[in-house]
């Protein structure tokens, strides 16, 4: 009988989702300038949030499946990047908390 690793996989999903969100929010938040209009800031934040997934995919795909990480990372990076790109008053702690939530 093989050991059951579902709890480990679920825990890994939550931890990686927190990490994806935090890194995407910080990267998109500090890259998009504050004075930009909402739509271009949202689009650039979305692109940057999805682009940060690929280096993290290379880091984590050796341990777990790549498809699972891409689906999780693209949705998280896109939504967090849009919000972080449009945010005002960007500090490292506020972006990290926003990305983790």
HELIX and SHEET records of a PDB file:
HELIX    1   1 UNK A    6  UNK A   31  1                                  26    
HELIX    2   2 UNK A   38  UNK A   60  1                                  23    
HELIX    3   3 UNK A   66  UNK A   86  1                                  21    
HELIX    4   4 UNK A   92  UNK A  100  1                                   9    
END                                                                             
